[in-house]
Amino acid sequence: MGNVIGIVAEYNPFHNGHARLIEQTRARLGADCPVVCVMSGDFVQRGSPAVYAKFARAEAAARCGADLVLELPLPWALSSAEGFARGAVGLLGSLGVVTHLSFGSECGDLEALQRVEACLSAESFQETLRRRLEGGETFARYRQAAVEELLDPRDAALLSQPNNILAIEYLKALRRADFSMEPITFPRRGGPHDGGAADGIASASHIRGLLRAGHTEEAMAFLPRESAEVLRREIAA
């Protein structure tokens, strides 16, 4: 059996960055590789409703390169990054055919992400974290400080960026479930996760902001043509 690509996303909406990930992965693993996507349904990770219906978002993904789109069940879709990743990776792994898990990250450095994941999964990390949790800082800050104590500070800094954090959770989920999927990551391009746009790529949150403000055509510029067609149809409806 050849390579089968697994991708986890919300496609809220499907934009140029999502299309780029599919293209990059196929360029590395084979132009004819099937792409299986796990996608949040009508509600997304932060608990808010998606900007348009899950069936239309799945259609946009299928028209832009995905071969199969599966819905991530609601309890996983609304969970923390750890739960979101565990549910999505578990769903892909249960298919028994997915060979590679592809995801974006700010760093684009799989070895660095794996070092941090191995650190977070080690018993020494739990001991270091427990010692630090006696203070009054946030869990995220203590987690990063504990990793910094055990690894290079540059590795610990990866935990300050949202796509890196989710990438590390994908790696943790792969380890804990003992799936044979091989991870592959690409550096995220365009504006920051909750920021603006760059090089024709904008974050989904920026695009949603444009839609809420009534700047529909400006938002459409950051979507592949097929995805924009679906979104225009949904807005008209």
BASE-21546 format. One record per residue (C-alpha): residue in one letter; z, y, x negated. Coordinates in Angstrom, 2 decimals, decimal comma. Layout:
N
+--------+---------+---------+---------+
! residu !       w !       v !       u !
+--------+---------+---------+---------+
!      A !       Z !       Y !       X !
...
+--------+---------+---------+---------+
! end
This chain:
237
+--------+---------+---------+---------+
! residu !       w !       v !       u !
+--------+---------+---------+---------+
!      M !    0,00 !    0,00 !    0,00 !
!      G !   -0,81 !    3,50 !   -1,24 !
!      N !    1,39 !    6,57 !   -1,30 !
!      V !    2,83 !    7,92 !    1,95 !
!      I !    4,36 !   11,40 !    1,87 !
!      G !    7,49 !   12,36 !    3,80 !
!      I !    8,30 !   16,02 !    4,48 !
!      V !   11,26 !   17,54 !    6,35 !
!      A !   10,79 !   20,90 !    8,06 !
!      E !   11,43 !   23,04 !   11,11 !
!      Y !    7,95 !   24,64 !   11,33 !
!      N !    9,43 !   27,62 !   13,13 !
!      P !    6,59 !   28,58 !   12,86 !
!      F !    4,25 !   26,56 !   10,61 !
!      H !    3,19 !   29,07 !    7,94 !
!      N !    1,17 !   29,29 !    4,73 !
!      G !    4,07 !   28,05 !    2,61 !
!      H !    4,27 !   24,86 !    4,67 !
!      A !    0,53 !   24,32 !    4,30 !
!      R !    0,82 !   24,89 !    0,56 !
!      L !    3,48 !   22,17 !    0,21 !
!      I !    1,24 !   19,62 !    1,93 !
!      E !   -1,72 !   20,66 !   -0,25 !
!      Q !    0,28 !   20,52 !   -3,49 !
!      T !    1,73 !   17,12 !   -2,67 !
!      R !   -1,65 !   15,64 !   -1,81 !
!      A !   -3,11 !   17,16 !   -4,98 !
!      R !   -0,54 !   15,23 !   -7,01 !
!      L !   -0,37 !   11,96 !   -5,06 !
!      G !   -3,86 !   11,64 !   -3,59 !
!      A !   -6,02 !   13,63 !   -1,21 !
!      D !   -6,01 !   10,84 !    1,37 !
!      C !   -2,24 !   10,26 !    1,39 !
!      P !   -0,81 !   10,15 !    4,93 !
!      V !    1,81 !   12,85 !    5,59 !
!      V !    4,77 !   12,04 !    7,85 !
!      C !    6,84 !   15,06 !    8,88 !
!      V !   10,33 !   15,07 !   10,37 !
!      M !   10,76 !   18,26 !   12,39 !
!      S !   13,60 !   19,85 !   14,33 !
!      G !   13,06 !   19,94 !   18,09 !
!      D !   13,59 !   22,88 !   20,43 !
!      F !   16,76 !   23,93 !   18,58 !
!      V !   16,91 !   24,46 !   14,83 !
!      Q !   19,50 !   24,13 !   12,08 !
!      R !   21,39 !   27,37 !   12,70 !
!      G !   21,77 !   26,52 !   16,40 !
!      S !   19,22 !   28,98 !   17,76 !
!      P !   16,23 !   28,03 !   19,92 !
!      A !   12,91 !   27,69 !   18,11 !
!      V !   10,41 !   30,50 !   18,68 !
!      Y !    8,14 !   28,14 !   20,62 !
!      A !    8,15 !   24,60 !   21,97 !
!      K !    8,49 !   21,56 !   19,73 !
!      F !    5,29 !   19,96 !   21,03 !
!      A !    3,27 !   23,07 !   20,13 !
!      R !    4,92 !   23,26 !   16,70 !
!      A !    4,10 !   19,59 !   16,12 !
!      E !    0,52 !   20,26 !   17,19 !
!      A !    0,27 !   23,12 !   14,68 !
!      A !    1,54 !   20,81 !   11,92 !
!      A !   -0,92 !   18,07 !   12,89 !
!      R !   -3,81 !   20,54 !   12,90 !
!      C !   -2,75 !   21,79 !    9,46 !
!      G !   -2,53 !   18,51 !    7,59 !
!      A !    0,26 !   16,34 !    8,97 !
!      D !   -0,69 !   12,86 !   10,20 !
!      L !    2,50 !   12,10 !   12,12 !
!      V !    5,31 !   14,40 !   13,30 !
!      L !    8,64 !   12,90 !   14,33 !
!      E !   11,48 !   14,78 !   16,00 !
!      L !   14,81 !   14,97 !   14,19 !
!      P !   17,44 !   14,17 !   16,86 !
!      L !   19,52 !   17,16 !   17,96 !
!      P !   22,87 !   16,22 !   16,36 !
!      W !   21,20 !   16,06 !   12,94 !
!      A !   19,00 !   19,11 !   13,54 !
!      L !   22,05 !   21,27 !   14,31 !
!      S !   24,18 !   19,88 !   11,50 !
!      S !   25,07 !   21,35 !    8,12 !
!      A !   22,61 !   21,03 !    5,23 !
!      E !   24,24 !   17,70 !    4,34 !
!      G !   23,95 !   16,28 !    7,85 !
!      F !   20,45 !   17,70 !    8,35 !
!      A !   19,26 !   16,05 !    5,14 !
!      R !   21,04 !   12,76 !    5,85 !
!      G !   19,52 !   12,45 !    9,32 !
!      A !   16,01 !   13,39 !    8,20 !
!      V !   15,98 !   11,16 !    5,13 !
!      G !   17,43 !    8,31 !    7,17 !
!      L !   14,66 !    8,66 !    9,75 !
!      L !   11,94 !    8,66 !    7,08 !
!      G !   13,53 !    5,74 !    5,27 !
!      S !   13,80 !    3,69 !    8,45 !
!      L !   10,02 !    3,72 !    8,81 !
!      G !    9,73 !    1,47 !    5,78 !
!      V !    6,42 !    2,97 !    4,63 !
!      V !    7,26 !    6,40 !    3,13 !
!      T !    6,98 !    6,27 !   -0,67 !
!      H !    7,65 !    9,91 !   -1,62 !
!      L !    9,90 !   12,66 !   -0,25 !
!      S !    8,36 !   16,07 !   -0,98 !
!      F !   10,26 !   19,35 !   -0,67 !
!      G !   10,25 !   22,90 !   -1,95 !
!      S !   12,99 !   24,49 !   -4,04 !
!      E !   13,55 !   27,83 !   -5,67 !
!      C !   13,78 !   26,27 !   -9,14 !
!      G !   11,03 !   23,64 !   -8,85 !
!      D !   12,90 !   21,58 !  -11,47 !
!      L !   13,61 !   18,04 !  -10,22 !
!      E !   15,63 !   17,05 !  -13,29 !
!      A !   17,96 !   20,03 !  -12,89 !
!      L !   18,42 !   19,29 !   -9,17 !
!      Q !   19,17 !   15,66 !   -9,99 !
!      R !   21,80 !   16,69 !  -12,55 !
!      V !   23,60 !   18,77 !   -9,95 !
!      E !   23,34 !   16,00 !   -7,36 !
!      A !   24,76 !   13,44 !   -9,79 !
!      C !   27,61 !   15,82 !  -10,54 !
!      L !   28,40 !   16,36 !   -6,85 !
!      S !   28,38 !   12,58 !   -6,28 !
!      A !   30,70 !   11,82 !   -9,22 !
!      E !   34,43 !   11,15 !   -8,86 !
!      S !   35,16 !   13,75 !  -11,54 !
!      F !   33,66 !   16,43 !   -9,28 !
!      Q !   35,97 !   15,52 !   -6,40 !
!      E !   38,99 !   15,79 !   -8,68 !
!      T !   37,84 !   19,16 !  -10,03 !
!      L !   37,09 !   20,47 !   -6,55 !
!      R !   40,48 !   19,41 !   -5,16 !
!      R !   42,20 !   21,29 !   -7,95 !
!      R !   40,29 !   24,46 !   -7,15 !
!      L !   40,61 !   24,30 !   -3,35 !
!      E !   44,19 !   25,49 !   -3,52 !
!      G !   42,99 !   29,11 !   -3,76 !
!      G !   41,55 !   31,33 !   -1,04 !
!      E !   37,83 !   31,40 !   -1,80 !
!      T !   35,07 !   29,81 !    0,29 !
!      F !   34,20 !   26,15 !   -0,12 !
!      A !   30,71 !   27,05 !   -1,36 !
!      R !   32,16 !   29,24 !   -4,11 !
!      Y !   34,63 !   26,57 !   -5,20 !
!      R !   31,91 !   23,91 !   -5,19 !
!      Q !   29,72 !   26,03 !   -7,45 !
!      A !   32,68 !   26,81 !   -9,73 !
!      A !   33,54 !   23,10 !  -10,00 !
!      V !   29,96 !   22,24 !  -10,98 !
!      E !   29,98 !   25,08 !  -13,49 !
!      E !   33,08 !   23,57 !  -15,09 !
!      L !   31,40 !   20,17 !  -15,40 !
!      L !   27,80 !   21,23 !  -16,20 !
!      D !   25,87 !   24,12 !  -17,67 !
!      P !   26,37 !   27,37 !  -15,67 !
!      R !   22,60 !   27,53 !  -15,17 !
!      D !   22,74 !   24,24 !  -13,29 !
!      A !   25,65 !   25,44 !  -11,17 !
!      A !   23,68 !   28,57 !  -10,27 !
!      L !   21,21 !   26,40 !   -8,38 !
!      L !   23,85 !   26,11 !   -5,66 !
!      S !   23,49 !   29,80 !   -4,87 !
!      Q !   19,99 !   29,40 !   -3,40 !
!      P !   19,37 !   27,80 !    0,03 !
!      N !   16,29 !   25,70 !   -0,71 !
!      N !   17,90 !   24,32 !   -3,88 !
!      I !   20,98 !   23,40 !   -1,84 !
!      L !   18,90 !   21,55 !    0,74 !
!      A !   16,91 !   19,82 !   -2,03 !
!      I !   20,16 !   18,59 !   -3,59 !
!      E !   21,27 !   17,29 !   -0,20 !
!      Y !   18,00 !   15,36 !    0,11 !
!      L !   18,74 !   13,75 !   -3,26 !
!      K !   22,29 !   12,91 !   -2,16 !
!      A !   20,95 !   11,31 !    1,02 !
!      L !   18,49 !    9,22 !   -0,98 !
!      R !   21,29 !    8,01 !   -3,27 !
!      R !   23,72 !    7,16 !   -0,48 !
!      A !   21,17 !    5,33 !    1,67 !
!      D !   19,58 !    3,62 !   -1,36 !
!      F !   16,06 !    4,27 !   -0,11 !
!      S !   13,17 !    3,64 !   -2,48 !
!      M !   11,47 !    6,97 !   -1,72 !
!      E !   10,65 !    8,93 !   -4,86 !
!      P !   11,58 !   12,64 !   -4,71 !
!      I !    9,07 !   15,30 !   -5,70 !
!      T !    9,65 !   19,06 !   -5,63 !
!      F !    7,52 !   22,17 !   -5,98 !
!      P !    8,64 !   25,73 !   -6,69 !
!      R !    8,85 !   27,82 !   -3,56 !
!      R !    6,47 !   30,80 !   -3,54 !
!      G !    6,38 !   34,01 !   -1,54 !
!      G !    9,30 !   36,07 !   -0,32 !
!      P !   12,89 !   34,81 !   -0,51 !
!      H !   14,30 !   32,48 !    2,14 !
!      D !   15,53 !   35,30 !    4,39 !
!      G !   13,41 !   38,05 !    2,85 !
!      G !    9,93 !   39,52 !    3,05 !
!      A !    6,54 !   38,39 !    1,80 !
!      A !    4,64 !   37,94 !   -1,46 !
!      D !    1,26 !   36,47 !   -2,40 !
!      G !    0,29 !   35,92 !    1,22 !
!      I !    3,37 !   33,80 !    1,92 !
!      A !    6,35 !   34,96 !    3,98 !
!      S !    9,54 !   33,19 !    4,94 !
!      A !    9,79 !   31,83 !    8,48 !
!      S !   12,65 !   34,25 !    9,19 !
!      H !   10,47 !   37,21 !    8,17 !
!      I !    7,66 !   35,99 !   10,42 !
!      R !   10,08 !   35,56 !   13,33 !
!      G !   11,32 !   39,09 !   12,75 !
!      L !    7,77 !   40,42 !   12,98 !
!      L !    7,23 !   38,51 !   16,23 !
!      R !   10,45 !   39,85 !   17,74 !
!      A !    9,41 !   43,39 !   16,78 !
!      G !    6,05 !   42,96 !   18,51 !
!      H !    4,03 !   42,89 !   15,27 !
!      T !    2,14 !   39,77 !   16,33 !
!      E !   -1,03 !   40,22 !   14,29 !
!      E !    0,95 !   41,07 !   11,15 !
!      A !    2,89 !   37,83 !   11,64 !
!      M !   -0,31 !   35,83 !   12,20 !
!      A !   -1,57 !   36,85 !    8,74 !
!      F !    1,04 !   34,53 !    7,21 !
!      L !   -0,05 !   31,49 !    9,25 !
!      P !   -3,00 !   29,13 !    8,69 !
!      R !   -5,77 !   29,75 !   11,20 !
!      E !   -5,03 !   26,60 !   13,22 !
!      S !   -1,32 !   27,39 !   13,42 !
!      A !   -2,05 !   30,96 !   14,47 !
!      E !   -4,31 !   29,67 !   17,26 !
!      V !   -1,51 !   27,52 !   18,65 !
!      L !    1,02 !   30,35 !   18,45 !
!      R !   -1,34 !   32,83 !   20,17 !
!      R !   -1,84 !   30,31 !   22,98 !
!      E !    1,92 !   29,87 !   23,39 !
!      I !    2,53 !   33,62 !   23,43 !
!      A !   -0,19 !   34,08 !   26,06 !
!      A !    1,42 !   31,36 !   28,19 !
+--------+---------+---------+---------+
! end
